[in-house]
Amino acid sequence: METYNHFPYQNADPIYYAQLKDWAKKMRSNPTEAESILRDYVRAKNLGHKFLFQYIIGPFIVDFFCPDCKLIIEVDGGYHSEPLQEYDDELRTQMLEELGYKVIRFSNERVLYDIDNVVNEIGSLLQ
């Protein structure tokens, strides 16, 4: 499987990077409520690892990425429960895992209403 570490922006595919960088910047500037809360908690809890927000890996923009652990965290809104989106998410996860990343997903609702347990689960994966 192809890796992207040779590209100056670490994990981004140079073919997609130009298209994705502006979109990632917009997403960083306009996070969902759940993404904003998780970002604040991850920073505040000081989990001992750096997390990047709306980071480009290959042809994808992932919500959160911990380079030290190769951990990707996705925060999913309601449309992720639609069958076609579920299928797309499974393919995306499979492709990222084939590149050596660990992918975990949380629903917006879980982040909004169970943030302490979400952060604890993330912390347990960092050890």
N, CA, C and O of each residue as an XYZ file, in Angstrom:
508
protein
N       0.843     -1.180      0.000
C       0.000      0.000      0.000
C       0.887      1.242      0.000
O       1.917      1.282      0.674
N       0.488      2.224     -0.741
C       1.270      3.452     -0.877
C       1.249      4.261      0.420
O       0.211      4.385      1.070
N       2.403      4.804      0.783
C       2.463      5.718      1.919
C       2.752      7.111      1.397
O       3.208      7.278      0.266
N       2.484      8.111      2.226
C       2.590      9.489      1.789
C       3.650     10.263      2.558
O       3.685     11.491      2.486
N       4.502      9.578      3.283
C       5.476     10.255      4.131
C       6.538     11.011      3.337
O       7.234     11.851      3.907
N       6.684     10.740      2.050
C       7.682     11.435      1.248
C       7.255     12.853      0.910
O       8.100     13.674      0.552
N       6.005     13.159      1.010
C       5.490     14.485      0.659
C       5.762     15.451      1.797
O       5.645     15.067      2.961
N       6.124     16.697      1.499
C       6.504     17.637      2.559
C       5.439     17.839      3.639
O       5.772     18.203      4.767
N       4.191     17.613      3.319
C       3.138     17.789      4.314
C       2.797     16.462      4.966
O       1.641     16.205      5.304
N       3.788     15.638      5.137
C       3.779     14.348      5.808
C       2.869     13.338      5.144
O       3.343     12.557      4.318
N       1.610     13.316      5.458
C       0.733     12.226      5.058
C      -0.201     12.562      3.911
O      -0.988     11.709      3.499
N      -0.141     13.751      3.391
C      -1.050     14.153      2.326
C      -0.574     13.625      0.982
O       0.621     13.589      0.691
N      -1.528     13.222      0.186
C      -1.227     12.818     -1.181
C      -1.069     14.083     -2.007
O      -1.983     14.907     -2.030
N       0.056     14.266     -2.686
C       0.285     15.510     -3.421
C      -0.745     15.780     -4.510
O      -0.964     16.934     -4.878
N      -1.372     14.749     -5.023
C      -2.395     14.936     -6.050
C      -3.630     15.616     -5.467
O      -4.254     16.440     -6.135
N      -3.987     15.280     -4.232
C      -5.203     15.796     -3.603
C      -4.963     17.014     -2.723
O      -5.898     17.753     -2.414
N      -3.723     17.226     -2.320
C      -3.447     18.246     -1.306
C      -3.966     19.624     -1.702
O      -4.626     20.282     -0.898
N      -3.688     20.066     -2.899
C      -4.109     21.404     -3.321
C      -5.622     21.560     -3.241
O      -6.117     22.625     -2.870
N      -6.354     20.515     -3.584
C      -7.809     20.561     -3.542
C      -8.338     20.567     -2.112
O      -9.350     21.203     -1.819
N      -7.653     19.861     -1.234
C      -8.159     19.662      0.120
C      -7.730     20.727      1.121
O      -8.423     20.939      2.116
N      -6.603     21.404      0.886
C      -6.073     22.292      1.921
C      -7.022     23.451      2.234
O      -7.185     23.803      3.402
N      -7.648     24.050      1.223
C      -8.582     25.140      1.488
C      -9.833     24.642      2.206
O     -10.356     25.309      3.098
N     -10.302     23.468      1.809
C     -11.471     22.888      2.466
C     -11.155     22.561      3.929
O     -11.981     22.812      4.806
N      -9.990     22.015      4.197
C      -9.596     21.700      5.575
C      -9.522     22.978      6.410
O      -9.946     22.999      7.565
N      -8.986     24.032      5.822
C      -8.893     25.314      6.531
C     -10.287     25.837      6.887
O     -10.501     26.324      7.997
N     -11.230     25.739      5.953
C     -12.609     26.170      6.225
C     -13.233     25.328      7.328
O     -13.940     25.850      8.190
N     -12.972     24.030      7.299
C     -13.541     23.146      8.319
C     -12.936     23.439      9.694
O     -13.635     23.362     10.704
N     -11.640     23.774      9.740
C     -11.017     24.138     11.020
C     -11.633     25.427     11.565
O     -11.788     25.581     12.776
N     -11.978     26.338     10.678
C     -12.550     27.627     11.090
C     -14.021     27.524     11.470
O     -14.544     28.397     12.162
N     -14.687     26.473     11.029
C     -16.126     26.320     11.273
C     -16.447     24.911     11.761
O     -17.174     24.177     11.091
N     -15.914     24.525     12.919
C     -16.177     23.162     13.401
C     -17.627     22.998     13.836
O     -18.310     23.967     14.170
N     -18.076     21.756     13.824
C     -19.375     21.470     14.413
C     -19.256     21.671     15.928
O     -18.154     21.763     16.468
N     -20.381     21.736     16.585
C     -20.351     21.900     18.048
C     -19.606     20.739     18.707
O     -18.808     20.945     19.622
N     -19.868     19.525     18.240
C     -19.210     18.353     18.822
C     -17.703     18.386     18.574
O     -16.926     18.077     19.478
N     -17.280     18.754     17.372
C     -15.851     18.844     17.081
C     -15.174     19.896     17.958
O     -14.070     19.687     18.460
N     -15.847     21.016     18.132
C     -15.299     22.089     18.955
C     -15.130     21.641     20.405
O     -14.105     21.911     21.031
N     -16.133     20.962     20.927
C     -16.071     20.471     22.308
C     -14.958     19.448     22.460
O     -14.178     19.515     23.410
N     -14.876     18.503     21.534
C     -13.827     17.484     21.638
C     -12.447     18.115     21.508
O     -11.523     17.732     22.226
N     -12.299     19.058     20.617
C     -11.005     19.741     20.466
C     -10.609     20.417     21.771
O      -9.461     20.308     22.202
N     -11.547     21.113     22.401
C     -11.249     21.779     23.673
C     -10.897     20.778     24.766
O      -9.977     21.022     25.547
N     -11.603     19.669     24.833
C     -11.334     18.662     25.858
C      -9.991     17.985     25.638
O      -9.238     17.766     26.587
N      -9.693     17.655     24.397
C      -8.418     16.998     24.105
C      -7.266     17.916     24.505
O      -6.271     17.460     25.069
N      -7.400     19.193     24.217
C      -6.363     20.156     24.609
C      -6.305     20.311     26.127
O      -5.221     20.316     26.710
N      -7.466     20.437     26.769
C      -7.525     20.703     28.209
C      -7.072     19.504     29.035
O      -6.460     19.677     30.089
N      -7.361     18.307     28.574
C      -7.016     17.105     29.345
C      -5.537     16.763     29.235
O      -5.036     15.922     29.981
N      -4.837     17.412     28.308
C      -3.411     17.169     28.118
C      -3.119     15.670     28.159
O      -2.536     15.157     29.114
N      -3.530     15.002     27.124
C      -3.410     13.550     27.050
C      -1.989     13.071     26.758
O      -1.748     11.876     26.584
N      -1.060     14.012     26.708
C       0.334     13.637     26.495
C       0.717     13.457     25.044
O       1.837     13.044     24.743
N      -0.199     13.763     24.138
C       0.056     13.638     22.712
C      -0.581     14.807     21.986
O      -1.623     15.323     22.392
N       0.057     15.209     20.920
C      -0.467     16.296     20.103
C      -1.547     15.766     19.161
O      -1.405     14.690     18.580
N      -2.613     16.523     19.021
C      -3.665     16.200     18.069
C      -3.776     17.314     17.046
O      -3.750     18.495     17.391
N      -3.898     16.931     15.796
C      -4.107     17.874     14.709
C      -5.573     17.798     14.307
O      -6.166     16.719     14.303
N      -6.151     18.934     13.972
C      -7.576     19.029     13.685
C      -7.781     19.276     12.195
O      -7.140     20.146     11.605
N      -8.682     18.501     11.594
C      -8.979     18.591     10.157
C      -7.686     18.457      9.351
O      -7.270     19.373      8.642
N      -7.080     17.304      9.486
C      -5.766     17.007      8.929
C      -5.910     16.153      7.669
O      -6.738     15.245      7.615
N      -5.106     16.452      6.676
C      -5.167     15.729      5.409
C      -4.267     14.504      5.464
O      -3.075     14.598      5.755
N      -4.867     13.347      5.177
C      -4.136     12.088      5.057
C      -4.574     11.463      3.736
O      -5.750     11.163      3.532
N      -3.616     11.276      2.859
C      -3.952     10.735      1.542
C      -4.996     11.612      0.880
O      -4.811     12.825      0.791
N      -6.094     11.024      0.414
C      -7.147     11.807     -0.224
C      -8.253     12.237      0.744
O      -9.324     12.655      0.304
N      -8.012     12.140      2.046
C      -9.035     12.403      3.050
C      -8.664     13.550      3.976
O      -7.487     13.862      4.160
N      -9.678     14.169      4.552
C      -9.498     15.092      5.674
C     -10.107     14.387      6.878
O     -11.301     14.088      6.896
N      -9.275     14.125      7.884
C      -9.767     13.459      9.091
C     -10.016     14.509     10.160
O      -9.351     15.544     10.193
N     -10.978     14.237     11.033
C     -11.348     15.226     12.054
C     -10.211     15.495     13.030
O      -9.848     16.650     13.256
N      -9.645     14.438     13.610
C      -8.545     14.568     14.568
C      -7.495     13.525     14.230
O      -7.823     12.408     13.831
N      -6.223     13.897     14.392
C      -5.136     12.974     14.097
C      -4.046     13.147     15.138
O      -3.594     14.263     15.397
N      -3.626     12.037     15.736
C      -2.498     12.012     16.652
C      -1.336     11.338     15.912
O      -1.320     10.117     15.756
N      -0.361     12.143     15.457
C       0.740     11.567     14.685
C       1.576     10.549     15.469
O       2.043      9.561     14.903
N       1.761     10.787     16.762
C       2.578      9.877     17.574
C       2.018      8.459     17.590
O       2.767      7.484     17.535
N       0.710      8.356     17.665
C       0.051      7.054     17.795
C      -0.617      6.591     16.510
O      -1.172      5.493     16.455
N      -0.567      7.421     15.480
C      -1.251      7.134     14.215
C      -2.735      6.851     14.458
O      -3.330      5.958     13.855
N      -3.307      7.650     15.365
C      -4.711      7.496     15.731
C      -5.538      8.577     15.047
O      -5.205      9.761     15.101
N      -6.616      8.153     14.406
C      -7.570      9.053     13.763
C      -8.878      8.969     14.530
O      -9.377      7.883     14.825
N      -9.424     10.144     14.848
C     -10.715     10.212     15.527
C     -11.679     10.935     14.597
O     -11.414     12.055     14.159
N     -12.791     10.287     14.303
C     -13.835     10.893     13.488
C     -15.054     11.164     14.356
O     -15.454     10.331     15.170
N     -15.636     12.339     14.170
C     -16.856     12.726     14.884
C     -17.960     12.795     13.837
O     -17.924     13.627     12.931
N     -18.937     11.912     13.977
C     -19.937     11.712     12.938
C     -21.280     12.344     13.267
O     -21.849     12.113     14.334
N     -21.772     13.143     12.334
C     -23.116     13.693     12.420
C     -24.146     12.671     11.965
O     -23.806     11.544     11.605
N     -25.397     13.077     11.986
C     -26.510     12.177     11.694
C     -26.462     11.528     10.322
O     -26.888     10.383     10.169
N     -25.952     12.237      9.318
C     -25.959     11.660      7.971
C     -25.046     10.442      7.856
O     -25.140      9.693      6.883
N     -24.173     10.235      8.826
C     -23.300      9.067      8.799
C     -24.072      7.774      9.069
O     -23.525      6.685      8.898
N     -25.326      7.880      9.486
C     -26.136      6.679      9.703
C     -26.922      6.285      8.455
O     -27.614      5.267      8.462
N     -26.828      7.066      7.396
C     -27.489      6.708      6.139
C     -26.683      5.604      5.460
O     -25.453      5.628      5.501
N     -27.360      4.633      4.834
C     -26.663      3.459      4.291
C     -25.495      3.774      3.353
O     -24.429      3.175      3.495
N     -25.659      4.677      2.419
C     -24.567      4.984      1.496
C     -23.388      5.605      2.225
O     -22.237      5.291      1.923
N     -23.663      6.488      3.185
C     -22.583      7.112      3.949
C     -21.895      6.092      4.847
O     -20.675      6.132      5.011
N     -22.670      5.176      5.433
C     -22.062      4.108      6.236
C     -21.082      3.292      5.389
O     -19.985      2.962      5.839
N     -21.484      2.976      4.181
C     -20.623      2.224      3.271
C     -19.358      3.025      2.953
O     -18.251      2.489      3.007
N     -19.524      4.307      2.624
C     -18.371      5.161      2.338
C     -17.433      5.250      3.540
O     -16.212      5.205      3.387
N     -18.009      5.375      4.732
C     -17.198      5.441      5.950
C     -16.414      4.152      6.171
O     -15.253      4.190      6.579
N     -17.048      3.011      5.901
C     -16.354      1.728      6.052
C     -15.178      1.628      5.082
O     -14.096      1.183      5.463
N     -15.388      2.040      3.828
C     -14.297      2.010      2.848
C     -13.159      2.938      3.255
O     -11.986      2.580      3.157
N     -13.517      4.119      3.707
C     -12.525      5.102      4.147
C     -11.713      4.547      5.312
O     -10.485      4.632      5.324
N     -12.413      3.981      6.286
C     -11.737      3.400      7.452
C     -10.800      2.275      7.011
O      -9.661      2.202      7.471
N     -11.267      1.414      6.138
C     -10.439      0.314      5.645
C      -9.189      0.841      4.949
O      -8.093      0.329      5.179
N      -9.339      1.852      4.108
C      -8.186      2.411      3.402
C      -7.185      3.018      4.381
O      -5.979      2.829      4.229
N      -7.671      3.738      5.375
C      -6.783      4.355      6.356
C      -6.086      3.299      7.209
O      -4.904      3.431      7.524
N      -6.817      2.255      7.581
C      -6.210      1.185      8.373
C      -5.166      0.426      7.564
O      -4.163     -0.022      8.119
N      -5.386      0.278      6.265
C      -4.383     -0.362      5.413
C      -3.096      0.461      5.342
O      -2.022     -0.083      5.086
N      -3.205      1.761      5.568
C      -2.033      2.635      5.608
C      -1.360      2.637      6.988
O      -0.343      3.301      7.188
N      -1.938      1.887      7.934
C      -1.324      1.760      9.252
C      -1.927      2.632     10.337
O      -1.351      2.744     11.419
N      -3.067      3.251     10.079
C      -3.715      4.102     11.069
C      -4.785      3.337     11.825
O      -5.381      2.399     11.295
N      -5.027      3.736     13.055
C      -6.134      3.228     13.859
C      -7.230      4.287     13.785
O      -6.970      5.461     14.050
N      -8.450      3.888     13.430
C      -9.561      4.818     13.272
C     -10.643      4.486     14.297
O     -11.091      3.343     14.399
N     -11.057      5.510     15.058
C     -12.199      5.346     15.952
C     -13.216      6.429     15.603
O     -12.863      7.512     15.136
N     -14.482      6.111     15.843
C     -15.564      7.021     15.488
C     -16.456      7.239     16.707
O     -16.717      6.325     17.489
N     -16.910      8.477     16.839
C     -17.874      8.834     17.872
C     -18.988      9.632     17.215
O     -18.735     10.436     16.318
N     -20.198      9.418     17.649
C     -21.308     10.224     17.138
C     -21.256     11.609     17.778
O     -20.702     11.786     18.863
N     -21.838     12.576     17.094
C     -21.949     13.916     17.677
C     -22.602     13.846     19.048
O     -22.143     14.486     19.994
N     -23.681     13.064     19.157
C     -24.425     12.976     20.413
C     -23.557     12.444     21.540
O     -23.615     12.939     22.666
N     -22.762     11.444     21.236
C     -21.891     10.881     22.280
C     -20.891     11.925     22.756
O     -20.646     12.040     23.957
N     -20.311     12.685     21.835
C     -19.368     13.736     22.219
C     -20.078     14.803     23.032
O     -19.539     15.281     24.030
N     -21.275     15.180     22.621
C     -22.003     16.253     23.299
C     -22.480     15.852     24.692
O     -22.489     16.678     25.604
N     -22.877     14.591     24.864
C     -23.523     14.202     26.117
C     -22.731     13.208     26.965
O     -23.164     12.854     28.062
N     -21.592     12.758     26.477
C     -20.791     11.777     27.219
C     -19.297     12.061     27.027
O     -18.496     11.138     26.876
N     -18.939     13.324     27.035
C     -17.588     13.736     26.679
C     -16.511     13.138     27.585
O     -15.433     12.787     27.106
N     -16.782     13.017     28.872
C     -15.766     12.468     29.772
C     -15.402     11.036     29.388
O     -14.224     10.676     29.377
N     -16.408     10.218     29.073
C     -16.126      8.836     28.670
C     -15.462      8.775     27.296
O     -14.620      7.911     27.054
N     -15.830      9.675     26.404
C     -15.171      9.742     25.089
C     -13.688     10.038     25.274
O     -12.841      9.366     24.686
N     -13.372     11.037     26.086
C     -11.976     11.395     26.316
C     -11.221     10.279     27.031
O     -10.053     10.031     26.730
N     -11.875      9.608     27.971
C     -11.246      8.465     28.643
C     -10.950      7.338     27.651
O      -9.896      6.708     27.730
N     -11.874      7.079     26.717
C     -11.659      6.044     25.719
C     -10.479      6.417     24.807
O      -9.655      5.567     24.467
N     -10.412      7.672     24.425
C      -9.286      8.126     23.609
C      -7.986      7.963     24.386
O      -6.994      7.460     23.859
N      -8.003      8.395     25.646
C      -6.808      8.270     26.493
C      -6.327      6.845     26.626
O      -5.122      6.597     26.653
N      -7.257      5.897     26.712
C      -6.866      4.488     26.853
C      -6.184      3.962     25.591
O      -5.377      3.035     25.663
N      -6.503      4.546     24.442
C      -5.876      4.127     23.187
C      -4.490      4.744     23.000
O      -3.724      4.300     22.145
N      -4.171      5.749     23.783
C      -2.890      6.429     23.663
C      -1.810      5.802     24.513
O      -0.645      6.184     24.403
N      -2.158      4.864     25.347
C      -1.196      4.268     26.266
C      -0.500      3.075     25.664
O       0.344      2.458     26.315
